[in-house]
Amino acid sequence: MTDLSPPRGSRDFLPQEKILRNSIVDTLRKTFEKYGFNPLETPALENFDVLSSKYAGGDEILKETYSLEDQGKRKLGLRYDLTVPLSRVFASQKLALPFKRYQIASVWRDGPIKAGRYREFTQCDVDVIGVASPKQEAELMALTRDSFKALGLKAVVKVNSRKLLNGLLDFAGVPESKRIAAILELDKLEKAGNPGVLAELEKLLGKSEAKTVLELFVEVEREKSLRVIEGMGLGKEGAEGIKELNEFFESRIVLAFPRAGVELLYRNGFRSLSGCRRGQRDQILAGRRRALRRHDRKVRFLQGKDSCRRNFFRFGRDFRNIEGKKR
């Protein structure tokens, strides 16, 4: 008897579910276009040499790529993400910069199937080409936050820096040839936990090196402070990563975020309370509370919810004076 179910790892969406999915896509599309992004559509099939020419997922991605030959004996493949097609379009077309595009489409990966993981699934990409400033990343963070808000979902945006990661790995003694693989393993910390990631890093780097790398990243994540990292001496790339993160967190868009809307990783690190006398601890905690109140006032000012904002534009007062004005 013929099996009428869809291929393993794929799904049918009946009208009721498809209507809901379309509603989600429409909501995201409106948010993206509000920020000035335009839609892009690319073929599901790509030339296999394009798919395999450069990839950040390592050999694992190519193993999961669906490949085939057409009747003209040309090697083709189903796209495994939406970044490769974007790169091909940009390289083959003369596009005005900055090029801001979004794409919501199906991708395919011949990987293991488990709960929540399919071989055909939808990806949603928003990218900007031609702008190097971290302030552009701040706009993407704001777009992400607004997208979740429009969908009625609470979310925390976490900020990362590839340059800072490379600087930390260099500091830990990881050779450049193994850094991408190490980052892919460290990216699984929340999912696999410390023991699982340590086991994979040991296969890649050796026992002592793996332990050093994991302990370093756990310590940095716990501190969440650029000041702590700046004193480590991470080299040129690490210093560039710190500089970009500082510029990112000082951007107007990020300052307007509610504190609960974005997790300011590696920002405003606090002194450790351990080993402090009671009086010192009280001073440190009081300083933290003052810093949070200042941040809240700045947020209200930038969002136009502060009465002082009117005075700012009326009299041209300095923002710092308004921020410190007693209420």
C-alpha positions, 0 to 999 in steps of 0.5 A: 500500500502506498504511503501517503504521508509527506517525506520524513522531516517535512509537513503539510499545513492545513488551512487553519494552520496556514492562515496563522502562519501567513498572519505571522509572516505578514506581521513580520513583513510590516515590521521589516518594511517599517525599518526600510527593508525590502523583500528579496526572492531567490530560487530554491535551487542553487549551483552546488559550487556556490553552496559549497564555496564558502560556509561557516557551518563547517563540513557538517553543513555540506553533509546535510546539503541536498544535491542533485544533477539536472538533465544537463548533468549540472550539479545543483543543490537545495539552499540550506540557508538564505545567506548564500543566495544573498551573497550570490545576488550581491556579487552578480548584481549592481546594487545601490548601497546600503542594500537592506533586504529581508527574506522569509522562505523555506530551506532544506537540510538533510540532518537528524530529525528530532522534536522541533527539527525538520528537514524542510523549515522556514528561515527569516533573514534580515540583512544590511550590506554596505554599512560597517558601523555597529550602529547599524547592528543597533537598528537590527536589534531594535527591529528584532525587539519590535518584531517580537513585540508585534507578535505578542512575545516577550524576548531578550536580545543578546548581543555578541561580537565575533571579533571579541570571540576570536580575541578570547580564543587567541588569548586562550591559545586556540590556533586560528584554523580551529577557531570556527569549530571551537565557536560552533561548540561554544554556541551549544553551551545552553543546549548541551551544558558545560560537560557536553561542550567540554567533551567536544572541545577535548576532541578538537583541542585536547584536555588541558586546552579545552578546559582553559577555553571553557573556563575562560568563556564561563568566567566572561559570561559570569562577569558580563563586563567589558572592563574585565575583558579590556584588562586581559590584553586580547590583541588587535582583533579583540580590541576592535571587538571591544571598541565596536561593542562600546560604540554599539551600546552608546548608540541612541537606539540602544539607549532607548531600549527598556532595560528588560528589552535587551541584555547588555552583555559585557557592559557596565561590569560591577565590582565583585561583592566578595571580600568587601566590608558591609559598608563597602557593599552598601556603597556598591549596591547604592551605586548600582541603584543610582546607575539604574535610575539614571538609565531609566530617566534616559530611556524615558527622555529618548522615548518622549515620555519625560516632561524634561524633554519639552524643556530640552527642545524649548530652551536647548539645555544640555542633556546631562543637566536635564538627566541630573535634574531633581524631580 
